[in-house]
């Protein structure tokens, strides 16, 4: 899940970056001056923006893709304890009988 979130956040971050570059083409003559004076601020802002996009992506994935996880795990637990599971003996042996 984390790898997917990082991938999606990277795509969104790059799309925002390319969109911003297409809008700010008039600043190209002053690129050296801007980078020299504000590189640390720009890097900090970009890191915080990426962290926020990553957090939002993880929240969305958890909200929509892990919706029925508890119900699915309960069903699996019931299968293990009734003995009607198609799981391997190694997995069933890890759960004690109640």
Backbone as JSON Lines, residues from 0, in Angstrom:
{"i":0,"aa":"X","n":[0.82,-1.19,0.0],"ca":[0.0,0.0,0.0],"c":[0.87,1.26,0.0]}
{"i":1,"aa":"X","n":[1.96,1.23,0.76],"ca":[2.84,2.4,0.81],"c":[3.5,2.64,-0.54]}
{"i":2,"aa":"X","n":[3.91,1.56,-1.2],"ca":[4.55,1.71,-2.51],"c":[3.59,2.32,-3.52]}
{"i":3,"aa":"X","n":[2.35,1.88,-3.51],"ca":[1.35,2.45,-4.41],"c":[1.11,3.92,-4.1]}
{"i":4,"aa":"X","n":[1.05,4.25,-2.81],"ca":[0.82,5.64,-2.41],"c":[1.99,6.53,-2.84]}
{"i":5,"aa":"X","n":[3.21,6.04,-2.68],"ca":[4.38,6.83,-3.11],"c":[4.36,7.03,-4.62]}
{"i":6,"aa":"X","n":[4.0,5.98,-5.35],"ca":[3.93,6.08,-6.81],"c":[2.9,7.12,-7.25]}
{"i":7,"aa":"X","n":[1.71,7.04,-6.68],"ca":[0.65,7.99,-7.04],"c":[1.02,9.4,-6.62]}
{"i":8,"aa":"X","n":[1.59,9.55,-5.42],"ca":[1.99,10.88,-4.95],"c":[3.08,11.47,-5.85]}
{"i":9,"aa":"X","n":[4.0,10.62,-6.3],"ca":[5.05,11.1,-7.21],"c":[4.45,11.57,-8.53]}
{"i":10,"aa":"X","n":[3.5,10.8,-9.06],"ca":[2.86,11.22,-10.31],"c":[2.12,12.55,-10.16]}
{"i":11,"aa":"X","n":[1.41,12.7,-9.06],"ca":[0.69,13.96,-8.82],"c":[1.67,15.11,-8.65]}
{"i":12,"aa":"X","n":[2.74,14.88,-7.89],"ca":[3.75,15.91,-7.65],"c":[4.41,16.33,-8.97]}
{"i":13,"aa":"X","n":[4.77,15.37,-9.82],"ca":[5.38,15.7,-11.1],"c":[4.39,16.44,-12.01]}
{"i":14,"aa":"X","n":[3.14,16.03,-12.0],"ca":[2.14,16.72,-12.81],"c":[1.99,18.18,-12.36]}
{"i":15,"aa":"X","n":[1.96,18.39,-11.03],"ca":[1.9,19.76,-10.53],"c":[3.15,20.55,-10.91]}
{"i":16,"aa":"X","n":[4.31,19.91,-10.82],"ca":[5.56,20.58,-11.19],"c":[5.6,20.97,-12.65]}
{"i":17,"aa":"X","n":[5.21,20.05,-13.54],"ca":[5.2,20.37,-14.96],"c":[4.16,21.43,-15.29]}
{"i":18,"aa":"X","n":[3.02,21.37,-14.62],"ca":[2.0,22.4,-14.83],"c":[2.49,23.77,-14.39]}
{"i":19,"aa":"X","n":[3.19,23.81,-13.26],"ca":[3.73,25.07,-12.76],"c":[4.82,25.61,-13.69]}
{"i":20,"aa":"X","n":[5.66,24.7,-14.2],"ca":[6.72,25.14,-15.12],"c":[6.14,25.73,-16.41]}
{"i":21,"aa":"X","n":[5.04,25.17,-16.88],"ca":[4.45,25.72,-18.1],"c":[3.82,27.09,-17.87]}
{"i":22,"aa":"X","n":[3.38,27.36,-16.64],"ca":[2.78,28.65,-16.32],"c":[3.81,29.72,-15.98]}
{"i":23,"aa":"X","n":[4.99,29.32,-15.51],"ca":[6.0,30.27,-15.06],"c":[7.18,30.42,-16.03]}
{"i":24,"aa":"X","n":[6.94,30.19,-17.3],"ca":[8.03,30.28,-18.28],"c":[8.62,31.69,-18.4]}
{"i":25,"aa":"X","n":[7.9,32.71,-17.97],"ca":[8.41,34.08,-18.05],"c":[9.53,34.35,-17.05]}
{"i":26,"aa":"X","n":[9.72,33.44,-16.05],"ca":[10.78,33.62,-15.06],"c":[12.11,33.0,-15.47]}
{"i":27,"aa":"X","n":[12.18,32.41,-16.67],"ca":[13.4,31.74,-17.12],"c":[14.61,32.67,-17.13]}
{"i":28,"aa":"X","n":[14.51,33.92,-17.53],"ca":[15.7,34.78,-17.52],"c":[16.3,34.98,-16.12]}
{"i":29,"aa":"X","n":[15.51,34.85,-15.09],"ca":[16.0,35.06,-13.73],"c":[16.17,33.75,-12.95]}
{"i":30,"aa":"X","n":[16.24,32.64,-13.67],"ca":[16.32,31.33,-13.05],"c":[17.51,31.21,-12.1]}
{"i":31,"aa":"X","n":[18.66,31.63,-12.52],"ca":[19.87,31.54,-11.68],"c":[19.74,32.35,-10.4]}
{"i":32,"aa":"X","n":[19.24,33.56,-10.51],"ca":[19.06,34.42,-9.34],"c":[18.04,33.82,-8.36]}
{"i":33,"aa":"X","n":[16.94,33.33,-8.9],"ca":[15.89,32.75,-8.05],"c":[16.4,31.51,-7.34]}
{"i":34,"aa":"X","n":[17.08,30.62,-8.06],"ca":[17.58,29.4,-7.44],"c":[18.67,29.7,-6.41]}
{"i":35,"aa":"X","n":[19.51,30.66,-6.69],"ca":[20.57,31.01,-5.74],"c":[20.0,31.59,-4.45]}
{"i":36,"aa":"X","n":[19.0,32.41,-4.57],"ca":[18.46,33.09,-3.39],"c":[17.43,32.25,-2.63]}
{"i":37,"aa":"X","n":[16.69,31.41,-3.33],"ca":[15.54,30.75,-2.69],"c":[15.56,29.23,-2.79]}
{"i":38,"aa":"X","n":[16.68,28.61,-3.07],"ca":[16.73,27.17,-3.26],"c":[16.29,26.4,-2.01]}
{"i":39,"aa":"X","n":[16.75,26.83,-0.86],"ca":[16.39,26.13,0.38],"c":[14.88,26.24,0.66]}
{"i":40,"aa":"X","n":[14.33,27.41,0.44],"ca":[12.89,27.6,0.65],"c":[12.07,26.78,-0.34]}
{"i":41,"aa":"X","n":[12.51,26.75,-1.58],"ca":[11.81,25.97,-2.6],"c":[11.88,24.48,-2.28]}
{"i":42,"aa":"X","n":[13.04,24.0,-1.87],"ca":[13.21,22.59,-1.53],"c":[12.36,22.2,-0.32]}
{"i":43,"aa":"X","n":[12.32,23.07,0.69],"ca":[11.5,22.8,1.87],"c":[10.02,22.76,1.51]}
{"i":44,"aa":"X","n":[9.58,23.69,0.71],"ca":[8.18,23.72,0.28],"c":[7.84,22.47,-0.52]}
{"i":45,"aa":"X","n":[8.73,22.06,-1.43],"ca":[8.49,20.87,-2.23],"c":[8.42,19.62,-1.36]}
{"i":46,"aa":"X","n":[9.29,19.52,-0.37],"ca":[9.27,18.36,0.53],"c":[7.96,18.31,1.33]}
{"i":47,"aa":"X","n":[7.53,19.46,1.84],"ca":[6.27,19.51,2.59],"c":[5.07,19.23,1.7]}
{"i":48,"aa":"X","n":[5.1,19.73,0.48],"ca":[4.02,19.47,-0.47],"c":[3.94,17.99,-0.79]}
{"i":49,"aa":"X","n":[5.09,17.36,-1.04],"ca":[5.1,15.92,-1.33],"c":[4.61,15.12,-0.13]}
{"i":50,"aa":"X","n":[5.01,15.5,1.08],"ca":[4.55,14.79,2.29],"c":[3.04,14.92,2.43]}
{"i":51,"aa":"X","n":[2.49,16.08,2.16],"ca":[1.04,16.26,2.24],"c":[0.31,15.46,1.17]}
{"i":52,"aa":"X","n":[0.83,15.44,-0.03],"ca":[0.22,14.65,-1.1],"c":[0.29,13.17,-0.76]}
{"i":53,"aa":"X","n":[1.41,12.73,-0.2],"ca":[1.56,11.34,0.19],"c":[0.57,10.98,1.3]}
{"i":54,"aa":"X","n":[0.42,11.83,2.28],"ca":[-0.54,11.59,3.34],"c":[-1.96,11.52,2.81]}
{"i":55,"aa":"X","n":[-2.31,12.41,1.92],"ca":[-3.64,12.39,1.32],"c":[-3.86,11.12,0.51]}
{"i":56,"aa":"X","n":[-2.84,10.69,-0.21],"ca":[-2.96,9.48,-1.02],"c":[-3.14,8.25,-0.13]}
{"i":57,"aa":"X","n":[-2.38,8.16,0.95],"ca":[-2.53,7.04,1.88],"c":[-3.92,7.05,2.5]}
{"i":58,"aa":"X","n":[-4.41,8.21,2.88],"ca":[-5.75,8.3,3.47],"c":[-6.82,7.85,2.48]}
{"i":59,"aa":"X","n":[-6.7,8.27,1.23],"ca":[-7.67,7.87,0.21],"c":[-7.62,6.37,-0.03]}
{"i":60,"aa":"X","n":[-6.41,5.81,-0.11],"ca":[-6.29,4.36,-0.31],"c":[-6.89,3.6,0.86]}
{"i":61,"aa":"X","n":[-6.64,4.03,2.08],"ca":[-7.2,3.35,3.24],"c":[-8.71,3.49,3.29]}
{"i":62,"aa":"X","n":[-9.22,4.65,2.91],"ca":[-10.66,4.91,2.97],"c":[-11.42,4.08,1.94]}
{"i":63,"aa":"X","n":[-10.91,3.98,0.72],"ca":[-11.66,3.34,-0.35],"c":[-11.23,1.91,-0.66]}
{"i":64,"aa":"X","n":[-9.96,1.57,-0.48],"ca":[-9.51,0.24,-0.87],"c":[-9.47,-0.75,0.29]}
{"i":65,"aa":"X","n":[-9.52,-0.29,1.53],"ca":[-9.52,-1.18,2.68],"c":[-10.86,-1.12,3.42]}
{"i":66,"aa":"X","n":[-11.9,-0.9,2.68],"ca":[-13.21,-0.68,3.28],"c":[-13.74,-1.91,4.02]}
{"i":67,"aa":"X","n":[-13.68,-3.08,3.43],"ca":[-14.29,-4.27,4.0],"c":[-13.27,-5.22,4.61]}
{"i":68,"aa":"X","n":[-12.15,-4.73,5.04],"ca":[-11.09,-5.58,5.54],"c":[-11.51,-6.32,6.8]}
{"i":69,"aa":"X","n":[-12.16,-5.67,7.73],"ca":[-12.58,-6.32,8.96],"c":[-13.56,-7.46,8.7]}
{"i":70,"aa":"X","n":[-14.49,-7.25,7.81],"ca":[-15.46,-8.29,7.48],"c":[-14.77,-9.48,6.82]}
{"i":71,"aa":"X","n":[-13.83,-9.22,5.94],"ca":[-13.11,-10.29,5.27],"c":[-12.26,-11.08,6.26]}
{"i":72,"aa":"X","n":[-11.62,-10.4,7.2],"ca":[-10.8,-11.1,8.18],"c":[-11.67,-11.92,9.13]}
{"i":73,"aa":"X","n":[-12.84,-11.44,9.47],"ca":[-13.75,-12.19,10.33],"c":[-14.19,-13.47,9.62]}
{"i":74,"aa":"X","n":[-14.47,-13.38,8.36],"ca":[-14.86,-14.55,7.57],"c":[-13.72,-15.58,7.54]}
{"i":75,"aa":"X","n":[-12.49,-15.11,7.36],"ca":[-11.33,-16.01,7.35],"c":[-11.15,-16.67,8.71]}
{"i":76,"aa":"X","n":[-11.34,-15.93,9.78],"ca":[-11.22,-16.47,11.13],"c":[-12.27,-17.55,11.37]}
{"i":77,"aa":"X","n":[-13.48,-17.32,10.91],"ca":[-14.53,-18.32,11.06],"c":[-14.2,-19.59,10.28]}
{"i":78,"aa":"X","n":[-13.64,-19.45,9.11],"ca":[-13.25,-20.63,8.32],"c":[-12.18,-21.44,9.03]}
{"i":79,"aa":"X","n":[-11.22,-20.76,9.63],"ca":[-10.13,-21.46,10.31],"c":[-10.65,-22.24,11.5]}
{"i":80,"aa":"X","n":[-11.53,-21.64,12.28],"ca":[-11.99,-22.27,13.51],"c":[-13.07,-23.34,13.28]}
{"i":81,"aa":"X","n":[-13.73,-23.33,12.14],"ca":[-14.71,-24.38,11.86],"c":[-14.05,-25.59,11.22]}
{"i":82,"aa":"X","n":[-12.84,-25.45,10.73],"ca":[-12.15,-26.56,10.1],"c":[-12.51,-26.76,8.65]}
{"i":83,"aa":"X","n":[-13.28,-25.87,8.08],"ca":[-13.71,-26.0,6.69],"c":[-12.92,-25.05,5.79]}
{"i":84,"aa":"X","n":[-11.65,-24.87,6.08],"ca":[-10.86,-23.92,5.29],"c":[-10.0,-24.67,4.29]}
{"i":85,"aa":"X","n":[-9.68,-23.99,3.23],"ca":[-8.8,-24.54,2.21],"c":[-7.38,-24.03,2.38]}
{"i":86,"aa":"X","n":[-7.09,-23.53,3.57],"ca":[-5.76,-23.01,3.85],"c":[-4.8,-24.16,4.09]}
{"i":87,"aa":"X","n":[-3.52,-23.88,3.95],"ca":[-2.54,-24.92,4.18],"c":[-2.49,-25.29,5.66]}
{"i":88,"aa":"X","n":[-1.99,-26.47,5.96],"ca":[-1.91,-26.95,7.34],"c":[-0.99,-26.07,8.18]}
{"i":89,"aa":"X","n":[0.02,-25.46,7.56],"ca":[0.94,-24.59,8.29],"c":[0.22,-23.36,8.84]}
{"i":90,"aa":"X","n":[-0.65,-22.79,8.05],"ca":[-1.38,-21.6,8.5],"c":[-2.4,-21.96,9.56]}
{"i":91,"aa":"X","n":[-3.11,-23.08,9.36],"ca":[-4.12,-23.5,10.34],"c":[-3.46,-23.87,11.66]}
{"i":92,"aa":"X","n":[-2.25,-24.44,11.62],"ca":[-1.56,-24.86,12.84],"c":[-1.15,-23.65,13.7]}
{"i":93,"aa":"X","n":[-1.06,-22.47,13.12],"ca":[-0.66,-21.28,13.89],"c":[-1.78,-20.76,14.77]}
{"i":94,"aa":"X","n":[-3.02,-21.18,14.51],"ca":[-4.16,-20.71,15.28],"c":[-4.62,-21.81,16.22]}
{"i":95,"aa":"X","n":[-4.55,-21.57,17.52],"ca":[-4.97,-22.61,18.48],"c":[-6.48,-22.77,18.46]}
{"i":96,"aa":"X","n":[-6.91,-23.96,18.8],"ca":[-8.35,-24.24,18.89],"c":[-8.9,-23.59,20.15]}
{"i":97,"aa":"X","n":[-10.07,-23.01,20.07],"ca":[-10.68,-22.35,21.22],"c":[-11.82,-23.17,21.75]}
